[in-house]
Amino acid sequence: MLLFAIGIYLIGTISLGLYASKRVTGAKDFMVAGRSLPLYMNFTCVFATWFGAETLLSVSATFARDGLEGVSGDPFGAGFCLAIVGILFARAFYKMNLLTIGDFYRERYGRPVEVCTSLAIAVSYLGWTSAQMTALGLVMYVLADGSISLNQAIVIGAIVVSVYTLFGGMWSVALTDLMQTGAIIVGLLFVAYFLAEQADGVANVIAQARSAGKLRVFPAGGYVQWIPFVSAFITFALGSIPQQDVFQRVTSARDAKTAVRGTLLGGACYFVFAFVPMFIAYAAIVIDPSYVALFASEDTREIQSILPDLILRKTPVWTQVLFFGALLSAILSTASGTLLAPSSLFAENVIRPFVREVDDRELLWIARIVLVIFAVAATGFAVNSTSTMYEMVQSAYKVTLVGAFVPLASGVFWKRSSTGGAVASIGCGLLVWLLCEHYVYGQGNSFWSVVEPQLYGLLAAVIGMILGSTLLPGKRLCLRGAQ
């Protein structure tokens, strides 16, 4: 029954995604759905893309192990990011009438900065996309009950999500996200209700979590505890802003007001609903305390199996169908978005500047070819990685935090920022971050060795932008539509 229901769901998702391909006639349709999404579709795109496998499996399990202070990055930092984008960036982004976030760097700073930042942003998606591929493979592996290997399951899952994204692009993402948002919300609420009953009520789960110190938001120790907490928050809150998937959801709206409202509503819903899988994960601990043993495993990925294992062992079939339907929805919606975003960016801002003039349909096919290549790379990374999904996503945002955020924010809000400043910011940020990763972080017990390398990189990027724009002003370009 469970396998049959999941099979029907996957077939329906692929069919809907392929149906969306009828609306794709060029690169603009493929990348930003023709800038025509109404509020309800724009909202579900934001929510479904961000509510991924790491939220449902990894963040929830991390909460069960470390409490709220262990998830400062996601959902707290991630939710704060979407609020910042909605309030400060969405209207400006939309009015610029650009196809990708890389176009912003070209319009503001010129071609070299466009290529460098676009390459950094595209590469950063490798970890996030791989996290979704890993989760999709894990679900299929569990459901197949060992009849296929985990690596085979990852490859099969990658093929499924790549097929409908390849043909339908942003239209495919938008239509499938609409269906998947409903499956996520309905499925998880029913599962939470059922498990709450098994754990002697919602109040009992919350009371046990509080008594175990899981509801403490801020660290109780000194700087050794506070620095990782703050670092994770900043990495998600600021490093997530210069991302193509965020830009695509803003610019795919039908008008600027929809772009702002869709981002804020999607972000608010994401932040609130992220606590549902956390509740489910801790209910699992209350129901079966033996799961605590997973926290001591040398393989940190083991904690991600808490929910799937509990659902399969201790719930009826209808609960299993709802849970795995919601889980697959979360994975597929995020995976499709994280495949489309870097493919669009790489095609438009890394490849296109170095080839002859191409028309809209030729750019569409370039984007599709890049998508296939990126899917293969992400799948290979997923097969060989031993990190948790939460760690994969956080690692992805470190790149954009040190290499793309400062030029983006300065370009929008500081008129004196220049090409020289952007180049200095990118170079200083990436160089200092990499040097600190290898030669400072973890080398001893001093304060400086505890600070996360990306914070050094962010500081260096800010200094580079200020000094570069002052001493090497270069070009100061005006953004069309930004005023």
C-alpha positions as CSV (number, residue, x, y, z in Angstrom):
1,M,0.0,0.0,0.0
2,L,2.8,2.4,1.0
3,L,4.9,1.8,-2.0
4,F,1.9,2.0,-4.3
5,A,0.8,5.3,-2.9
6,I,4.4,6.7,-3.2
7,G,4.7,5.5,-6.7
8,I,1.4,7.2,-7.7
9,Y,2.6,10.4,-6.1
10,L,5.9,10.4,-8.0
11,I,4.1,9.7,-11.3
12,G,1.7,12.5,-10.6
13,T,4.6,14.9,-9.8
14,I,6.5,14.1,-12.9
15,S,3.3,14.4,-15.0
16,L,2.5,17.8,-13.6
17,G,6.1,19.0,-14.1
18,L,6.0,17.8,-17.7
19,Y,2.6,19.5,-18.3
20,A,4.2,22.8,-17.2
21,S,6.7,22.5,-20.0
22,K,3.9,23.6,-22.4
23,R,4.3,27.1,-21.0
24,V,8.0,27.3,-21.6
25,T,8.8,28.9,-24.9
26,G,12.1,30.7,-24.0
27,A,14.7,31.3,-21.3
28,K,12.5,33.9,-19.5
29,D,9.7,31.3,-19.0
30,F,12.2,28.7,-18.0
31,M,14.0,30.9,-15.4
32,V,11.4,33.2,-14.0
33,A,8.0,31.8,-15.3
34,G,7.5,34.8,-17.5
35,R,7.3,37.1,-14.4
36,S,3.6,36.2,-14.0
37,L,3.1,34.2,-10.8
38,P,0.1,35.3,-8.7
39,L,0.5,35.7,-4.9
40,Y,-0.6,32.2,-3.9
41,M,1.9,30.5,-6.3
42,N,4.7,32.9,-5.4
43,F,4.1,32.2,-1.7
44,T,4.1,28.4,-2.2
45,C,7.3,28.7,-4.2
46,V,9.1,30.4,-1.4
47,F,7.8,28.1,1.3
48,A,8.2,24.8,-0.5
49,T,11.7,25.6,-1.8
50,W,13.0,26.5,1.7
51,F,11.1,23.7,3.5
52,G,13.4,21.0,2.4
53,A,14.8,17.7,3.6
54,E,17.2,19.4,6.0
55,T,14.3,21.1,7.7
56,L,12.2,17.9,8.0
57,L,15.0,15.4,8.8
58,S,18.2,17.1,9.8
59,V,17.1,20.3,11.6
60,S,14.5,18.4,13.5
61,A,16.9,15.7,14.7
62,T,19.5,18.4,15.5
63,F,16.9,20.0,17.7
64,A,16.1,16.7,19.4
65,R,19.9,16.4,20.2
66,D,21.0,20.0,20.9
67,G,17.8,21.9,21.5
68,L,16.9,25.3,20.0
69,E,20.4,26.7,20.6
70,G,21.6,24.1,18.1
71,V,19.4,25.3,15.2
72,S,20.2,29.0,15.3
73,G,21.0,28.9,11.6
74,D,17.8,27.1,10.4
75,P,15.0,28.1,11.0
76,F,16.0,31.3,12.9
77,G,18.7,32.6,10.5
78,A,16.8,31.3,7.4
79,G,13.6,32.9,8.5
80,F,15.4,36.2,9.2
81,C,16.9,36.0,5.7
82,L,13.5,35.9,4.0
83,A,12.2,38.7,6.2
84,I,15.2,40.9,5.2
85,V,14.7,40.0,1.5
86,G,11.0,40.8,1.6
87,I,11.5,44.2,3.5
88,L,14.7,45.5,2.0
89,F,15.5,43.7,-1.3
90,A,12.4,42.4,-3.0
91,R,11.0,45.6,-4.4
92,A,14.4,46.8,-5.7
93,F,15.1,43.4,-7.3
94,Y,11.8,43.3,-9.0
95,K,12.0,46.8,-10.4
96,M,15.4,46.1,-12.0
97,N,13.7,43.7,-14.5
98,L,16.7,41.3,-14.5
99,L,16.8,37.6,-15.4
100,T,19.3,36.4,-12.7
101,I,21.1,37.8,-9.7
102,G,24.2,37.7,-11.8
103,D,22.7,40.3,-14.0
104,F,22.7,42.6,-11.0
105,Y,26.4,42.3,-10.5
106,R,27.0,43.0,-14.2
107,E,24.7,46.1,-14.2
108,R,26.3,47.4,-11.0
109,Y,29.9,46.5,-11.3
110,G,30.6,45.1,-14.8
111,R,31.4,41.8,-16.5
112,P,34.3,40.5,-14.4
113,V,32.4,40.9,-11.2
114,E,29.4,39.3,-12.8
115,V,31.3,36.2,-13.8
116,C,33.2,35.8,-10.4
117,T,30.1,36.2,-8.2
118,S,27.9,34.1,-10.4
119,L,30.5,31.3,-10.4
120,A,30.7,31.4,-6.6
121,I,27.0,31.4,-6.2
122,A,26.5,28.5,-8.6
123,V,29.1,26.4,-6.9
124,S,27.6,27.1,-3.5
125,Y,24.5,25.2,-4.6
126,L,26.4,22.0,-4.9
127,G,26.0,21.3,-1.1
128,W,22.4,22.3,-0.9
129,T,21.3,20.3,-4.0
130,S,23.4,17.3,-2.8
131,A,21.5,17.4,0.5
132,Q,18.2,17.0,-1.3
133,M,19.6,14.2,-3.5
134,T,20.9,12.4,-0.3
135,A,17.5,12.7,1.3
136,L,15.6,11.5,-1.7
137,G,17.8,8.5,-2.0
138,L,17.5,7.8,1.7
139,V,13.7,7.7,1.5
140,M,13.7,5.5,-1.6
141,Y,16.3,3.2,0.1
142,V,14.2,2.9,3.2
143,L,11.0,2.2,1.3
144,A,12.7,-0.3,-0.9
145,D,13.7,-2.3,2.2
146,G,17.2,-3.0,1.0
147,S,16.3,-4.2,-2.4
148,I,18.6,-1.5,-3.9
149,S,21.7,0.2,-2.4
150,L,21.6,3.7,-1.0
151,N,23.8,5.0,-3.9
152,Q,21.4,3.4,-6.4
153,A,18.5,5.1,-4.7
154,I,20.2,8.5,-4.8
155,V,20.8,8.1,-8.5
156,I,17.1,7.1,-9.1
157,G,15.9,10.0,-7.1
158,A,18.1,12.4,-9.0
159,I,16.8,11.2,-12.3
160,V,13.2,11.8,-11.2
161,V,13.6,15.4,-10.0
162,S,15.9,16.3,-13.0
163,V,13.5,15.1,-15.6
164,Y,10.5,17.4,-14.8
165,T,12.8,20.3,-13.9
166,L,14.7,20.0,-17.2
167,F,11.6,20.4,-19.3
168,G,9.3,22.7,-17.2
169,G,11.9,25.0,-15.5
170,M,10.3,27.6,-13.2
171,W,6.8,26.8,-14.4
172,S,7.4,23.2,-13.4
173,V,8.7,24.3,-10.0
174,A,5.8,26.7,-9.4
175,L,3.0,24.1,-10.3
176,T,4.6,21.2,-8.4
177,D,5.4,23.5,-5.4
178,L,1.7,24.4,-5.2
179,M,0.8,20.7,-4.9
180,Q,3.7,19.9,-2.6
181,T,3.0,22.7,-0.1
182,G,-0.5,21.2,0.5
183,A,1.0,17.7,1.0
184,I,3.6,19.0,3.4
185,I,1.2,21.0,5.6
186,V,-1.6,18.5,5.7
187,G,0.7,15.4,6.0
188,L,2.9,16.8,8.8
189,L,0.0,18.2,10.9
190,F,-1.8,14.8,10.8
191,V,1.5,13.0,11.7
192,A,2.1,15.4,14.6
193,Y,-1.4,14.9,15.9
194,F,-1.0,11.1,15.8
195,L,2.4,11.0,17.5
196,A,1.3,13.5,20.1
197,E,-1.4,11.0,21.1
198,Q,1.2,8.3,21.3
199,A,3.4,10.5,23.5
200,D,0.6,11.3,26.0
201,G,-0.3,14.7,24.5
202,V,1.3,17.9,23.2
203,A,1.8,19.3,26.7
204,N,3.8,16.2,27.8
205,V,6.1,16.5,24.8
206,I,6.7,20.2,25.4
207,A,7.2,19.7,29.2
208,Q,9.8,17.0,28.6
209,A,11.6,19.1,26.1
210,R,11.6,22.0,28.5
211,S,12.9,19.9,31.4
212,A,15.7,18.6,29.2
213,G,16.7,22.1,28.3
214,K,15.7,21.8,24.6
215,L,13.7,25.0,24.6
216,R,16.5,27.2,25.7
217,V,17.2,29.5,22.7
218,F,20.5,31.1,23.7
219,P,23.7,29.2,24.8
220,A,24.3,29.1,28.6
221,G,28.1,29.0,28.4
222,G,30.8,31.5,27.3
223,Y,32.2,32.5,23.9
224,V,33.0,28.9,23.0
225,Q,29.3,28.2,22.9
226,W,28.2,31.7,21.7
227,I,30.5,32.0,18.7
228,P,29.1,28.9,16.8
229,F,25.6,30.0,17.7
230,V,26.0,33.5,16.2
231,S,28.1,32.2,13.3
232,A,25.4,29.8,12.2
233,F,22.8,32.5,12.4
234,I,24.8,35.0,10.4
235,T,25.7,32.4,7.8
236,F,22.1,31.5,7.1
237,A,20.6,35.0,7.6
238,L,23.1,36.9,5.3
239,G,24.7,34.1,3.2
240,S,21.3,33.0,1.9
241,I,20.4,36.5,0.5
242,P,22.7,36.5,-2.6
243,Q,21.1,33.3,-3.9
244,Q,19.6,32.7,-7.3
245,D,16.6,30.8,-5.9
246,V,15.6,33.8,-3.7
247,F,16.0,36.1,-6.7
248,Q,14.0,33.9,-9.0
249,R,11.1,33.7,-6.6
250,V,11.1,37.5,-6.2
251,T,11.3,38.2,-10.0
252,S,8.8,35.5,-11.0
253,A,6.0,37.4,-9.3
254,R,3.5,39.3,-11.5
255,D,4.3,42.6,-9.8
256,A,6.5,44.2,-7.1
257,K,3.8,44.1,-4.5
258,T,3.3,40.4,-5.0
259,A,7.1,39.9,-4.8
260,V,7.2,41.5,-1.4
261,R,4.1,39.9,0.0
262,G,5.0,36.4,-1.4
263,T,8.4,36.5,0.1
264,L,7.2,37.7,3.6
265,L,4.3,35.3,3.7
266,G,6.4,32.4,2.5
267,G,9.1,33.2,5.0
268,A,6.7,33.6,7.9
269,C,5.0,30.3,7.1
270,Y,8.3,28.5,6.7
271,F,9.6,29.8,10.1
272,V,6.4,28.8,12.0
273,F,5.9,25.5,10.3
274,A,9.6,24.5,10.8
275,F,8.7,23.8,14.4
276,V,6.3,21.0,13.5
277,P,9.0,18.5,12.5
278,M,11.0,19.5,15.6
279,F,7.9,18.6,17.7
280,I,7.6,15.3,15.8
281,A,11.2,14.5,16.3
282,Y,11.1,15.1,20.1
283,A,7.8,13.2,20.3
284,A,9.8,10.3,18.8
285,I,12.2,10.5,21.7
286,V,9.4,10.6,24.2
287,I,7.8,7.6,22.6
288,D,11.0,5.6,22.3
289,P,13.9,6.9,24.4
290,S,16.3,4.4,22.7
291,Y,16.6,6.8,19.8
292,V,18.9,8.9,22.1
293,A,21.6,6.3,21.4
294,L,21.8,7.6,17.8
295,F,23.2,10.9,19.1
296,A,26.4,9.1,20.2
297,S,27.0,7.6,16.7
298,E,30.3,8.4,15.0
299,D,28.4,8.9,11.8
300,T,26.4,12.1,12.4
301,R,24.1,11.2,9.6
302,E,22.5,8.5,11.8
303,I,20.4,11.1,13.7
304,Q,18.5,11.8,10.4
305,S,17.0,8.4,10.5
306,I,14.9,9.0,13.7
307,L,11.7,10.1,12.0
308,P,11.6,7.6,9.1
309,D,12.5,4.7,11.4
310,L,9.8,5.6,14.0
311,I,7.1,6.1,11.3
312,L,7.8,2.8,9.7
313,R,8.0,0.8,12.9
314,K,5.2,2.3,15.1
315,T,2.5,3.9,13.0
316,P,-0.3,2.6,10.7
317,V,-0.1,2.7,7.0
318,W,-2.1,5.8,6.5
319,T,0.3,7.7,8.8
320,Q,3.2,6.4,6.8
321,V,1.6,7.5,3.5
322,L,1.1,11.0,4.9
323,F,4.6,11.3,6.4
324,F,6.5,10.0,3.3
325,G,4.2,12.0,1.0
326,A,5.1,15.1,3.0
327,L,8.8,14.2,3.1
328,L,9.0,13.5,-0.6
329,S,7.1,16.8,-1.3
330,A,9.6,18.7,0.8
331,I,12.6,17.1,-0.9
332,L,11.3,17.3,-4.5
333,S,10.2,21.0,-4.2
334,T,13.6,22.0,-2.8
335,A,15.6,19.8,-5.1
336,S,13.9,21.2,-8.3
337,G,14.5,24.7,-7.1
338,T,18.2,24.1,-6.2
339,L,18.7,22.5,-9.6
340,L,17.1,25.3,-11.6
341,A,18.8,28.2,-9.8
342,P,22.5,27.4,-10.4
343,S,21.8,26.2,-14.0
344,S,20.1,29.4,-14.9
345,L,22.8,31.5,-13.3
346,F,25.7,29.6,-14.9
347,A,24.1,29.7,-18.3
348,E,23.2,33.4,-18.3
349,N,26.2,34.8,-16.4
350,V,29.2,32.4,-16.7
351,I,28.8,30.9,-20.2
352,R,26.9,33.5,-22.1
353,P,29.5,36.3,-21.7
354,F,32.1,34.1,-23.5
355,V,30.0,32.9,-26.5
356,R,28.6,34.7,-29.5
357,E,25.2,36.4,-29.2
358,V,22.5,33.9,-28.5
359,D,18.8,34.3,-28.7
360,D,16.2,33.4,-26.1
361,R,15.7,29.8,-27.3
362,E,19.4,29.1,-27.6
363,L,19.9,30.3,-24.0
364,L,17.1,28.0,-22.9
365,W,18.9,25.0,-24.3
366,I,22.2,26.1,-22.8
367,A,20.4,26.3,-19.4
368,R,19.0,22.8,-19.9
369,I,22.4,21.3,-20.7
370,V,24.0,23.0,-17.7
371,L,21.1,21.6,-15.5
372,V,22.0,18.0,-16.6
373,I,25.7,18.6,-15.9
374,F,24.9,20.1,-12.5
375,A,22.6,17.3,-11.6
376,V,25.3,14.7,-12.3
377,A,27.8,16.7,-10.2
378,A,25.4,17.1,-7.3
379,T,24.5,13.4,-7.4
380,G,28.2,12.4,-7.3
381,F,28.8,14.7,-4.4
382,A,25.8,13.2,-2.6
383,V,27.1,9.7,-3.1
384,N,30.5,10.5,-1.6
385,S,29.6,12.9,1.2
386,T,29.4,11.9,4.9
387,S,28.0,15.2,6.2
388,T,24.5,15.7,7.5
389,M,22.1,17.7,5.3
390,Y,22.1,20.6,7.8
391,E,25.9,20.7,7.5
392,M,25.8,20.6,3.7
393,V,23.5,23.5,3.5
394,Q,25.4,25.6,6.0
395,S,28.6,25.0,4.1
396,A,27.0,26.2,0.9
397,Y,26.0,29.5,2.4
398,K,29.6,30.2,3.6
399,V,30.7,30.8,0.0
400,T,28.0,33.4,-0.7
401,L,28.4,35.0,2.7
402,V,32.1,35.9,2.1
403,G,32.1,36.2,-1.7
404,A,28.7,37.7,-2.8
405,F,26.8,39.3,0.1
406,V,28.8,42.5,0.6
407,P,28.9,43.5,-3.1
408,L,25.1,42.9,-3.3
409,A,24.2,44.9,-0.2
410,S,26.6,47.6,-1.0
411,G,25.4,47.8,-4.6
412,V,21.8,48.3,-3.5
413,F,22.3,50.6,-0.5
414,W,25.7,52.4,-0.9
415,K,26.0,54.7,-3.9
416,R,29.8,55.0,-3.5
417,S,30.4,51.3,-4.0
418,S,32.4,50.7,-7.1
419,T,33.9,48.0,-9.3
420,G,37.2,48.3,-7.5
421,G,35.5,47.9,-4.2
422,A,33.6,44.8,-5.4
423,V,36.7,43.1,-6.7
424,A,38.6,43.9,-3.4
425,S,35.6,42.6,-1.4
426,I,35.3,39.3,-3.3
427,G,39.1,38.7,-3.3
428,C,39.6,39.6,0.4
429,G,36.6,37.7,1.6
430,L,37.3,34.5,-0.2
431,L,41.1,34.6,0.5
432,V,40.8,35.3,4.3
433,W,38.0,32.7,4.7
434,L,40.1,30.0,3.0
435,L,43.3,30.9,5.0
436,C,41.4,30.8,8.3
437,E,39.8,27.5,7.4
438,H,43.2,25.9,7.0
439,Y,45.5,27.8,9.4
440,V,43.5,29.4,12.2
441,Y,40.2,27.6,12.9
442,G,40.6,24.8,15.5
443,Q,44.3,25.5,16.0
444,G,44.4,25.7,19.8
445,N,41.9,27.0,22.4
446,S,42.3,30.7,22.0
447,F,39.4,33.0,21.1
448,W,40.7,33.6,17.6
449,S,40.9,29.9,16.8
450,V,37.2,29.4,17.9
451,V,35.8,32.1,15.6
452,E,34.2,30.5,12.5
453,P,36.4,31.3,9.4
454,Q,33.4,32.7,7.5
455,L,33.1,35.5,10.0
456,Y,36.7,36.5,9.3
457,G,35.9,36.3,5.6
458,L,32.8,38.5,6.0
459,L,34.8,41.2,7.9
460,A,37.5,41.1,5.3
461,A,34.9,41.5,2.6
462,V,33.4,44.6,4.3
463,I,36.9,46.1,4.7
464,G,37.8,45.3,1.1
465,M,34.6,47.0,-0.2
466,I,35.2,50.2,1.9
467,L,38.9,50.5,1.0
468,G,38.5,49.4,-2.6
469,S,35.7,51.8,-3.3
470,T,37.7,54.6,-1.6
471,L,41.1,54.0,-3.1
472,L,40.2,52.2,-6.3
473,P,36.8,53.7,-7.3
474,G,36.8,52.4,-10.8
475,K,33.3,52.3,-12.2
476,R,30.2,53.5,-10.4
477,L,27.3,52.2,-12.5
478,C,23.7,53.1,-12.2
479,L,21.1,50.4,-11.9
480,R,18.2,50.7,-14.2
481,G,14.9,50.6,-12.3
482,A,16.6,50.5,-8.9
483,Q,15.7,54.1,-7.9
